[in-house]
Amino acid sequence: MKHRIVVLGAGYAGANAAGRLAKRLHPADTEITLVNADPEFVERVRMHQLATGQDLKPRLLTDVFAGTGVRVRTARVTAVDTEHKTVALSDGEIAYDTLVYALGSAAADCGVPGVAEHAHHIDGKGSALRLRDRLAALAAGGTVLVVGGGLTGIEAVTEIAEARPDLEVSFAVRGGLGAWMSEKAQRHLRGTFDRLGITVHEDTDITSVGRAGAMTADGRAIPAEVTVWTAGFAVHPIAAATTLEVSETGQIVVDDTMRSVSHAGVYAVGDAALARGLNGMPLRMSCASGVPTAYRAADAIVAVLTGGSLPENKIGYTGQCVSLGRRDAVVQWVTPDDRPKDSALTGKTAARLKEIICKAAAWSISHPTSMLPARRRRVVPAEQPVTV
């Protein structure tokens, strides 16, 4: 009987894990199934582009994984039974011997009243398309407020301002604009916001969102016909409903190999995992963490099944890429443990580098070993000892 590997979620982490497993395990011994609710791979890092009217290249998962041995099943995950090693899907059930949990994250309202009812998100294709329709319906002079000072918020507000210079666009951030960046990057960011005519509300805590805008903690009203909420993300709730050990954030607690600390047959990758990097600190939710954790989990599973060894965990960071519309960007160089360095790349050169990285992230799914030769290893029978 083949060893059944089921990967839940085909975002950057899940899709990369499935592709890498298929590249390194012999198909005669293993059966790899990738379950995803959407038949297409969604480039989540480009949702701000989709929301502002740009069309993205469609990537059917069946095309992406054609010829790889990965079986794609389009279905929604409704429950995971870790005791019986089964997953309930919208179209039935699937059993596994090894599970890779990569259901990712979605926008969270952080308990702020009115966000769920009145704010838009760009955490997925559906929400981005809804925002796209709403923005398209705004007349000249319409007002837009983007809330949240992280990467997603900055990319969204600059993309909207560039695509629709006829709108009044504002940005609310709890601290300072780009406060987590170096001085050089912050100067460039402020210059770009000035050029695009974005009104910035710094040190502003949004306490409620309504049909006509948002209220702040100090009693100010910020008018907005459209409010875009990017101030928080939360993981998919299914993991917390299982017997898996999860953190307070609902992330699955994993060891150095991305394996659940409570269930040896379950691995978690990407936003779904509470994984630690080089300095022992938790990795941040991002594509930059998703792909390395996917590779780490896939290599660990291959090592367990084939009796191989696993190199030391060296997951770390090199930079944070932030697009500022289509022709501008900031690439903030960081230390391996994600602290900003003094240096940063800005302007058109940074925009070109950001675009290369986005394309490479999508390309890596169908080329999980970067076109380097990889031998598909045979699975070692269970009674033989293996080394991890």
C-alpha positions as CSV (number, residue, x, y, z in Angstrom):
1,M,0.0,0.0,0.0
2,K,1.3,3.4,-0.9
3,H,2.1,6.0,1.8
4,R,-0.7,8.6,1.6
5,I,0.4,12.2,2.0
6,V,-2.4,14.8,2.0
7,V,-1.5,18.5,1.8
8,L,-4.3,20.9,2.9
9,G,-4.1,24.3,1.2
10,A,-2.4,25.4,-2.0
11,G,-1.1,28.8,-1.1
12,Y,2.6,29.4,-1.4
13,A,3.4,27.1,1.5
14,G,1.1,24.1,0.7
15,A,1.8,24.2,-3.1
16,N,5.5,24.3,-2.6
17,A,5.4,21.5,-0.1
18,A,3.4,19.3,-2.5
19,G,5.7,20.0,-5.4
20,R,8.9,19.3,-3.4
21,L,7.5,16.1,-2.0
22,A,6.6,14.9,-5.5
23,K,10.0,15.7,-6.7
24,R,11.8,13.8,-4.0
25,L,9.6,10.7,-3.4
26,H,9.1,7.8,-5.7
27,P,5.6,7.7,-7.1
28,A,5.5,3.9,-6.8
29,D,5.6,4.2,-3.0
30,T,3.7,7.4,-2.3
31,E,0.4,9.1,-3.2
32,I,0.3,12.8,-2.8
33,T,-3.0,14.7,-2.8
34,L,-3.2,18.5,-2.7
35,V,-6.6,19.8,-1.4
36,N,-7.7,23.3,-2.2
37,A,-11.0,25.2,-2.2
38,D,-10.0,27.2,-5.3
39,P,-9.1,25.4,-8.5
40,E,-6.5,28.1,-9.2
41,F,-3.3,29.0,-7.4
42,V,-3.9,32.5,-6.0
43,E,-1.0,34.9,-5.9
44,R,-1.9,36.3,-2.6
45,V,0.9,38.9,-2.7
46,R,-0.8,40.5,-5.7
47,M,-4.3,40.9,-4.3
48,H,-3.8,44.7,-4.1
49,Q,-3.2,44.6,-7.9
50,L,-6.3,42.5,-8.5
51,A,-8.4,44.9,-6.3
52,T,-7.3,47.9,-8.4
53,G,-8.4,46.5,-11.7
54,Q,-5.3,44.6,-12.9
55,D,-5.9,41.1,-14.2
56,L,-3.6,38.3,-13.0
57,K,-2.4,35.4,-15.0
58,P,-4.7,32.4,-14.2
59,R,-2.9,29.4,-12.9
60,L,-5.0,26.2,-12.7
61,L,-3.6,23.9,-10.1
62,T,-4.2,20.9,-12.4
63,D,-1.9,22.6,-15.0
64,V,0.7,23.6,-12.4
65,F,1.0,20.0,-11.2
66,A,0.5,18.2,-14.5
67,G,3.0,15.4,-14.8
68,T,4.3,15.8,-11.3
69,G,2.4,13.0,-9.7
70,V,0.5,15.4,-7.4
71,R,-3.2,14.7,-7.4
72,V,-5.3,17.9,-7.1
73,R,-8.6,17.8,-5.4
74,T,-10.8,20.9,-5.4
75,A,-12.8,20.9,-2.2
76,R,-13.2,22.8,1.0
77,V,-11.7,21.4,4.2
78,T,-14.4,21.2,6.9
79,A,-12.7,19.2,9.7
80,V,-9.6,17.3,10.6
81,D,-9.7,14.1,12.7
82,T,-6.2,13.5,13.9
83,E,-7.1,10.4,15.9
84,H,-8.5,8.5,12.9
85,K,-6.2,10.3,10.4
86,T,-9.0,11.6,8.2
87,V,-10.0,14.9,6.7
88,A,-13.6,15.9,6.1
89,L,-14.1,17.7,2.8
90,S,-17.0,19.4,1.2
91,D,-17.2,16.5,-1.3
92,G,-16.5,13.6,1.1
93,E,-13.5,12.4,3.1
94,I,-9.9,11.6,2.6
95,A,-7.5,9.5,4.7
96,Y,-3.9,10.2,5.3
97,D,-0.7,8.6,6.7
98,T,1.1,12.0,6.7
99,L,-0.7,15.3,6.8
100,V,0.7,18.7,5.8
101,Y,-1.5,21.4,7.2
102,A,-1.2,24.7,5.2
103,L,-4.6,26.3,5.4
104,G,-3.0,29.7,6.0
105,S,-4.7,32.8,7.4
106,A,-7.4,35.3,6.7
107,A,-8.2,38.9,7.7
108,A,-9.2,39.4,11.3
109,D,-11.3,42.3,12.7
110,C,-9.3,42.4,15.9
111,G,-12.5,42.8,17.8
112,V,-13.2,46.3,16.3
113,P,-16.9,46.9,15.9
114,G,-18.1,47.4,12.3
115,V,-15.1,45.8,10.5
116,A,-16.9,42.6,9.6
117,E,-20.0,44.5,8.4
118,H,-18.5,47.5,6.6
119,A,-14.8,47.0,5.8
120,H,-13.3,45.4,2.8
121,H,-10.3,43.0,2.8
122,I,-7.7,41.8,0.3
123,D,-6.8,38.5,1.9
124,G,-8.0,36.4,-1.0
125,K,-9.3,36.5,-4.6
126,G,-13.0,36.8,-3.6
127,S,-12.5,39.7,-1.3
128,A,-10.1,41.5,-3.7
129,L,-12.7,41.2,-6.5
130,R,-15.4,42.6,-4.2
131,L,-13.2,45.6,-3.4
132,R,-12.4,46.0,-7.1
133,D,-16.1,46.3,-7.9
134,R,-16.6,48.8,-5.1
135,L,-13.6,51.0,-6.1
136,A,-14.8,50.9,-9.7
137,A,-18.2,52.2,-8.6
138,L,-16.7,55.3,-6.8
139,A,-17.0,58.6,-8.6
140,A,-14.2,61.1,-8.8
141,G,-13.6,62.6,-5.4
142,G,-14.8,59.5,-3.6
143,T,-13.1,58.7,-0.3
144,V,-11.1,55.6,0.6
145,L,-9.5,54.8,4.0
146,V,-6.9,52.0,4.4
147,V,-6.3,50.8,8.0
148,G,-3.1,48.9,9.0
149,G,0.5,50.0,8.7
150,G,2.1,46.6,7.7
151,L,3.2,45.5,4.3
152,T,-0.3,44.7,3.1
153,G,-1.7,48.1,4.1
154,I,1.1,50.1,2.5
155,E,0.9,48.1,-0.7
156,A,-2.9,48.5,-0.9
157,V,-3.0,52.2,-0.2
158,T,-0.3,53.1,-2.7
159,E,-1.7,50.9,-5.4
160,I,-5.2,52.4,-4.9
161,A,-3.8,56.0,-4.9
162,E,-1.8,55.3,-8.1
163,A,-4.6,53.6,-9.9
164,R,-7.2,56.1,-8.9
165,P,-5.6,59.6,-8.6
166,D,-9.1,61.1,-8.7
167,L,-10.0,59.6,-5.3
168,E,-9.3,61.1,-1.8
169,V,-7.2,58.3,-0.2
170,S,-6.1,58.2,3.4
171,F,-4.1,55.8,5.5
172,A,-4.5,55.1,9.3
173,V,-1.6,53.5,11.2
174,R,-1.4,52.9,14.9
175,G,2.3,54.0,15.1
176,G,4.5,55.9,12.7
177,L,4.5,55.4,8.9
178,G,6.9,52.5,8.2
179,A,8.3,52.8,11.7
180,W,9.7,49.3,11.4
181,M,11.9,50.3,8.4
182,S,15.3,52.1,8.3
183,E,15.5,55.9,8.1
184,K,16.3,55.7,4.4
185,A,13.3,53.5,3.7
186,Q,11.0,55.7,5.8
187,R,12.2,58.9,3.9
188,H,11.4,57.2,0.6
189,L,8.0,56.0,1.9
190,R,7.0,59.5,3.0
191,G,8.1,61.0,-0.3
192,T,6.0,58.4,-2.2
193,F,3.0,59.1,0.0
194,D,3.3,62.8,-0.7
195,R,3.7,62.2,-4.4
196,L,0.6,60.1,-4.5
197,G,-1.4,62.6,-2.4
198,I,-2.2,60.1,0.4
199,T,-3.3,61.6,3.7
200,V,-1.6,59.8,6.6
201,H,-3.1,59.5,10.1
202,E,-0.2,58.4,12.3
203,D,-0.5,57.2,15.9
204,T,-4.2,56.6,15.2
205,D,-6.1,53.8,16.8
206,I,-9.3,52.9,14.9
207,T,-12.1,52.0,17.4
208,S,-15.0,51.4,15.0
209,V,-15.9,51.3,11.3
210,G,-19.2,52.3,9.8
211,R,-20.8,52.9,6.5
212,A,-19.4,56.4,6.3
213,G,-15.9,55.9,7.6
214,A,-14.1,55.2,10.9
215,M,-13.9,56.6,14.4
216,T,-10.6,57.0,16.2
217,A,-9.7,56.5,19.9
218,D,-9.4,60.2,20.3
219,G,-12.8,60.9,19.0
220,R,-12.1,61.9,15.4
221,A,-14.1,60.8,12.5
222,I,-12.3,59.8,9.3
223,P,-14.8,59.9,6.4
224,A,-14.6,57.1,3.9
225,E,-17.0,55.6,1.4
226,V,-14.8,52.6,1.3
227,T,-12.7,51.3,4.2
228,V,-10.1,48.6,3.6
229,W,-9.0,46.7,6.7
230,T,-5.5,45.2,6.7
231,A,-4.8,45.6,10.5
232,G,-4.8,41.9,11.4
233,F,-4.7,38.4,10.3
234,A,-5.8,35.2,12.0
235,V,-5.2,31.5,11.1
236,H,-7.9,29.2,9.8
237,P,-9.9,27.9,12.9
238,I,-9.9,24.3,12.0
239,A,-6.6,23.4,13.7
240,A,-7.9,24.8,17.0
241,A,-10.9,22.4,16.8
242,T,-8.7,19.3,16.7
243,T,-6.6,17.7,19.4
244,L,-3.4,19.2,17.9
245,E,-1.5,21.4,20.2
246,V,-2.0,25.0,19.1
247,S,-0.8,28.4,20.4
248,E,-3.0,31.2,21.6
249,T,-3.1,32.4,18.1
250,G,-4.5,29.1,16.9
251,Q,-1.2,28.2,15.1
252,I,-0.1,24.6,15.2
253,V,3.0,24.3,17.5
254,V,5.8,22.5,15.5
255,D,9.3,21.4,16.2
256,D,12.4,22.2,14.3
257,T,11.2,20.0,11.4
258,M,7.8,21.6,11.2
259,R,6.3,18.5,12.7
260,S,3.5,18.9,15.3
261,V,4.8,18.5,18.8
262,S,1.6,16.6,19.7
263,H,1.0,14.4,16.6
264,A,4.0,12.9,14.8
265,G,2.1,12.4,11.5
266,V,1.1,16.0,11.1
267,Y,3.3,18.8,9.8
268,A,2.3,22.5,9.6
269,V,3.7,25.1,7.3
270,G,3.3,28.8,6.4
271,D,1.0,31.0,8.5
272,A,-0.6,27.9,10.1
273,A,2.5,27.0,11.9
274,L,4.1,28.4,15.1
275,A,7.6,27.8,13.8
276,R,10.8,29.3,15.0
277,G,13.7,30.8,13.0
278,L,17.4,31.2,13.6
279,N,17.2,33.2,16.8
280,G,14.5,31.0,18.3
281,M,11.8,33.7,17.7
282,P,8.5,32.8,15.9
283,L,8.6,33.3,12.2
284,R,6.3,36.1,11.0
285,M,3.2,35.3,8.8
286,S,4.4,36.0,5.2
287,C,5.3,34.4,1.9
288,A,8.9,34.8,3.0
289,S,8.3,32.3,5.8
290,G,5.9,30.1,4.0
291,V,8.2,28.8,1.3
292,P,11.1,27.9,3.6
293,T,8.9,26.2,6.1
294,A,7.3,24.2,3.2
295,Y,10.7,23.1,2.0
296,R,11.7,22.2,5.6
297,A,8.6,20.1,6.2
298,A,8.9,18.3,2.8
299,D,12.6,17.5,3.4
300,A,11.8,16.3,6.9
301,I,9.0,14.0,5.6
302,V,11.3,12.6,2.9
303,A,14.0,12.0,5.5
304,V,11.6,10.1,7.7
305,L,10.2,8.0,4.9
306,T,13.4,7.2,3.2
307,G,15.9,6.9,6.0
308,G,17.8,10.1,5.0
309,S,19.1,12.9,7.2
310,L,18.0,16.4,7.6
311,P,20.3,19.5,7.6
312,E,20.2,22.1,10.3
313,N,17.3,24.5,10.3
314,K,18.6,27.8,8.9
315,I,15.4,29.6,8.1
316,G,16.0,33.3,8.2
317,Y,15.3,36.5,6.3
318,T,17.2,38.8,3.9
319,G,14.7,41.5,3.1
320,Q,11.2,42.8,3.1
321,C,9.9,43.9,-0.3
322,V,7.1,46.5,-0.4
323,S,5.6,47.7,-3.6
324,L,4.5,51.3,-3.8
325,G,2.4,51.1,-7.0
326,R,3.7,49.7,-10.2
327,R,6.8,51.7,-10.6
328,D,8.1,52.2,-7.1
329,A,9.0,50.1,-4.2
330,V,11.2,49.7,-1.1
331,V,13.3,46.7,-0.4
332,Q,14.3,46.9,3.2
333,W,17.3,44.6,3.9
334,V,17.1,42.8,7.2
335,T,19.2,40.6,9.4
336,P,18.5,36.8,9.4
337,D,16.3,37.3,12.5
338,D,14.3,40.0,10.7
339,R,15.7,43.3,12.2
340,P,16.1,46.1,9.7
341,K,19.5,47.1,8.5
342,D,20.5,50.7,7.7
343,S,20.5,49.9,3.9
344,A,17.5,49.8,1.7
345,L,16.8,49.7,-2.1
346,T,14.2,52.2,-3.3
347,G,12.5,53.4,-6.5
348,K,12.3,51.7,-9.9
349,T,15.2,49.3,-9.2
350,A,13.4,48.1,-6.0
351,A,10.2,47.7,-8.0
352,R,11.9,45.5,-10.6
353,L,13.4,43.4,-7.9
354,K,10.1,43.0,-6.1
355,E,8.5,41.9,-9.4
356,I,11.2,39.3,-10.0
357,I,10.7,37.9,-6.5
358,C,6.9,37.7,-7.0
359,K,7.4,35.9,-10.3
360,A,10.0,33.6,-8.7
361,A,7.6,32.7,-5.9
362,A,5.0,31.6,-8.4
363,W,7.5,29.8,-10.6
364,S,9.0,27.9,-7.6
365,I,5.7,25.9,-7.2
366,S,6.2,24.0,-10.4
367,H,10.0,24.0,-10.0
368,P,10.4,23.0,-6.4
369,T,14.1,22.1,-6.7
370,S,15.0,25.2,-8.8
371,M,15.6,22.8,-11.8
372,L,18.4,21.1,-10.0
373,P,18.5,17.3,-10.4
374,A,16.6,15.5,-7.7
375,R,16.4,11.7,-7.2
376,R,13.0,10.3,-6.3
377,R,13.8,8.2,-3.3
378,R,12.1,4.9,-2.4
379,V,10.3,4.6,0.9
380,V,12.0,2.5,3.6
381,P,9.7,-0.2,5.1
382,A,8.5,0.8,8.6
383,E,10.4,-1.9,10.4
384,Q,13.8,-0.5,9.2
385,P,15.4,2.2,11.3
386,V,15.4,5.8,9.9
387,T,17.4,8.8,10.9
388,V,15.8,12.3,11.1
